Amino acid sequence: MADSKTLKVLPSDITEAVRRDLPDVVEWESFDKNMVLGRVREIELRQTTADDVDFLWDTFRISMKDYITQTRGEWNEQREESQFRHQLDLSAAHVIRSNNLEVGFIMAPIKDGARWIHTICIVPEHQRKGIGTEVLRRAVAQAREQKISLYLSVLKVNPARRLYERLGFGVIEETKHHFRMKFHGASASEAGVG
Ligand SMILES: CC(C)(COP(=O)(O)OP(=O)(O)OC[C@H]1O[C@@H](n2cnc3c(N)ncnc32)[C@H](O)[C@@H]1OP(=O)(O)O)[C@@H](O)C(=O)NCCC(=O)NCCS
């Protein structure tokens, strides 16, 4: 039986605001409190297959559409989809699973002896819960282990740049619409790697 300090809740009852600032007195009967809080999260990467292509495109479309529209001044779905499918390298792409849900993907091929994070996208309802940070930390750790450089490119309008800087990436080049960034490792301890 629930007493005055125990709430019985379902994941669908939890708003983002509550999730971010839950009082400690709350106890969870129905499921793991830490899972709801996002403190303990199982994150797995699964190699993509041809069956994932529609999910990858949908994830890219819903998560990048605003930034691409702001950058280009328009969204041409046909052109974007054809470019996305053309650039897709399934051998270098992984679906990101969090607590057994497929929440996004990362495509990070090796090019000219360096790792390039070509694309990382998390579906909007799972963004800003620490998943991208964890996946990027793993990419950093892997690049360090392999002793190769790690680069990415981010649209200037995209606030993800702040996340990359926090993890130790710095801008090395600028084009009209993009910042090209390299992992310098300056904040490696903050990034939890090394
Ligand atoms: C960028 C992305 C992969 C990060 O993954 P995530 O799981 O959301 O990241 P985390 O929760 O670990 O970190 C979130 C941080 O990223 C930055 N950020 C990401 N999206 C943001 C947004 N819409 N507004 C403001 N800051 C944002 C912030 O620094 C944020 O930190 P904060 O929540 O403390 O302010 C994800 O937000 C995403 O898919 N965004 C849309 C697609 C995209 O921009 N991909 C990157 C292309 S280079």
The ligand as an SDF file (V2000), in Angstrom:
LIG
                    3D

 48 50  0  0  0  0  0  0  0  0999 V2000
   22.8880   16.5480  -30.4990 C   0  0  0  0  0  0  0  0  0  0  0  0
   22.3280   15.2560  -29.8830 C   0  0  0  0  0  0  0  0  0  0  0  0
   22.8400   14.0470  -30.6470 C   0  0  0  0  0  0  0  0  0  0  0  0
   22.8190   15.1770  -28.4420 C   0  0  0  0  0  0  0  0  0  0  0  0
   22.2690   14.0290  -27.8420 O   0  0  0  0  0  0  0  0  0  0  0  0
   21.4780   14.1720  -26.4410 P   0  0  0  0  0  0  0  0  0  0  0  0
   21.1970   12.8240  -25.9440 O   0  0  0  0  0  0  0  0  0  0  0  0
   20.3200   15.0940  -26.6400 O   0  0  0  0  0  0  0  0  0  0  0  0
   22.6120   14.9190  -25.6020 O   0  0  0  0  0  0  0  0  0  0  0  0
   22.8220   15.0360  -24.0470 P   0  0  0  0  0  0  0  0  0  0  0  0
   21.5110   14.9130  -23.3400 O   0  0  0  0  0  0  0  0  0  0  0  0
   23.9000   14.1130  -23.6540 O   0  0  0  0  0  0  0  0  0  0  0  0
   23.3790   16.5150  -23.9600 O   0  0  0  0  0  0  0  0  0  0  0  0
   22.5180   17.5750  -24.3030 C   0  0  0  0  0  0  0  0  0  0  0  0
   23.3510   18.7980  -24.5730 C   0  0  0  0  0  0  0  0  0  0  0  0
   23.4720   19.0160  -25.9760 O   0  0  0  0  0  0  0  0  0  0  0  0
   23.2160   20.3970  -26.2840 C   0  0  0  0  0  0  0  0  0  0  0  0
   21.9140   20.4020  -26.9630 N   0  0  0  0  0  0  0  0  0  0  0  0
   21.4490   19.4040  -27.7210 C   0  0  0  0  0  0  0  0  0  0  0  0
   20.2630   19.7360  -28.2640 N   0  0  0  0  0  0  0  0  0  0  0  0
   19.9580   20.9550  -27.8060 C   0  0  0  0  0  0  0  0  0  0  0  0
   18.8560   21.8200  -28.0120 C   0  0  0  0  0  0  0  0  0  0  0  0
   17.8230   21.4880  -28.8110 N   0  0  0  0  0  0  0  0  0  0  0  0
   18.8550   23.0100  -27.3950 N   0  0  0  0  0  0  0  0  0  0  0  0
   19.8710   23.3650  -26.6100 C   0  0  0  0  0  0  0  0  0  0  0  0
   20.9560   22.5720  -26.3840 N   0  0  0  0  0  0  0  0  0  0  0  0
   21.0060   21.3770  -26.9750 C   0  0  0  0  0  0  0  0  0  0  0  0
   23.1870   21.1050  -24.9540 C   0  0  0  0  0  0  0  0  0  0  0  0
   24.5120   21.4380  -24.6150 O   0  0  0  0  0  0  0  0  0  0  0  0
   22.6630   20.0260  -24.0460 C   0  0  0  0  0  0  0  0  0  0  0  0
   23.0270   20.1720  -22.7160 O   0  0  0  0  0  0  0  0  0  0  0  0
   21.9410   20.6520  -21.6540 P   0  0  0  0  0  0  0  0  0  0  0  0
   20.7480   19.7560  -21.8100 O   0  0  0  0  0  0  0  0  0  0  0  0
   22.6440   20.5020  -20.3280 O   0  0  0  0  0  0  0  0  0  0  0  0
   21.6410   22.0790  -22.0270 O   0  0  0  0  0  0  0  0  0  0  0  0
   20.7660   15.2670  -29.8890 C   0  0  0  0  0  0  0  0  0  0  0  0
   20.2990   16.3530  -29.1130 O   0  0  0  0  0  0  0  0  0  0  0  0
   20.1720   15.3380  -31.2700 C   0  0  0  0  0  0  0  0  0  0  0  0
   19.9420   14.3220  -31.9030 O   0  0  0  0  0  0  0  0  0  0  0  0
   19.8970   16.5580  -31.7490 N   0  0  0  0  0  0  0  0  0  0  0  0
   19.2640   16.7430  -33.0540 C   0  0  0  0  0  0  0  0  0  0  0  0
   20.1570   16.2240  -34.1740 C   0  0  0  0  0  0  0  0  0  0  0  0
   21.5210   16.8740  -34.1260 C   0  0  0  0  0  0  0  0  0  0  0  0
   21.6340   18.0760  -33.9580 O   0  0  0  0  0  0  0  0  0  0  0  0
   22.5630   16.0440  -34.2930 N   0  0  0  0  0  0  0  0  0  0  0  0
   23.9210   16.4880  -34.2780 C   0  0  0  0  0  0  0  0  0  0  0  0
   24.3580   16.8560  -35.6540 C   0  0  0  0  0  0  0  0  0  0  0  0
   26.0470   17.4260  -35.6360 S   0  0  0  0  0  0  0  0  0  0  0  0
  1  2  1  0
  2  3  1  0
  2  4  1  0
  2 36  1  0
  4  5  1  0
  5  6  1  0
  6  7  2  0
  6  8  1  0
  6  9  1  0
  9 10  1  0
 10 11  2  0
 10 12  1  0
 10 13  1  0
 13 14  1  0
 14 15  1  0
 15 16  1  0
 15 30  1  0
 16 17  1  0
 17 18  1  0
 17 28  1  0
 18 19  1  0
 18 27  1  0
 19 20  2  0
 20 21  1  0
 21 22  1  0
 21 27  2  0
 22 23  1  0
 22 24  2  0
 24 25  1  0
 25 26  2  0
 26 27  1  0
 28 29  1  0
 28 30  1  0
 30 31  1  0
 31 32  1  0
 32 33  2  0
 32 34  1  0
 32 35  1  0
 36 37  1  0
 36 38  1  0
 38 39  2  0
 38 40  1  0
 40 41  1  0
 41 42  1  0
 42 43  1  0
 43 44  2  0
 43 45  1  0
 45 46  1  0
 46 47  1  0
 47 48  1  0
M  END
$$$$
